[in-house]
């Protein structure tokens, strides 16, 4: 984003702490006073909201008088309204997701090229840079955090039934089948908002069909009716 005027905004999403560099580059957008950076946040849950607030306060204390004005919106509401948000008057910086979900908006011209910022970044892997890049090879996102998805199991049940935690997908599937034979539901998760099911599909598809196929599927280059996709749901069942 450098210190030149912003066009629309830029995304923050998955990886390491380069927040000061990104925020310092912002604040000069339309209507900006050069000292206040507006930030659209979808971190509405108490714990991450508090953590981000502390990071922004630390930045303000160490900067040359710059302040961060945070606009926090409920996570799901933020996602549902992202199109309208970006085509209206978005904040200087906003939180969003890496990869295909970012690239879509970059291709629409709704994000700002921050490749010059990336020239000074250190510690990012090639994979993180690729996830922060649009189809044109330019960077539109600065990784800020990432998180793992985990499967939790009840130790008392495993001890009672003699189950062992699986180390491979094949062992995982075999254990699930055994649990079904034992009249148990192998997997349960909350899916009120829909995205946990989609995320679960992502992981099974990547493990079953590979990362490149998954990327192509997300980019619309592979059909959702493809036999390989159907096999993912067969595995899930």
Secondary structure as UniProt FT lines:
FT   STRAND          10..13
FT   HELIX           19..24
FT   TURN            30..31
FT   STRAND          36..41
FT   HELIX           46..62
FT   STRAND          67..72
FT   HELIX           75..80
FT   HELIX           82..87
FT   STRAND          93..95
FT   HELIX           100..107
FT   TURN            108..109
FT   HELIX           115..118
FT   TURN            119..120
FT   HELIX           126..131
FT   TURN            135..136
FT   STRAND          141..143
FT   HELIX           155..161
FT   HELIX           169..181
FT   TURN            182..183
FT   TURN            192..193
FT   HELIX           195..209
FT   HELIX           211..218
FT   TURN            219..220
FT   TURN            224..225
FT   HELIX           227..236
//
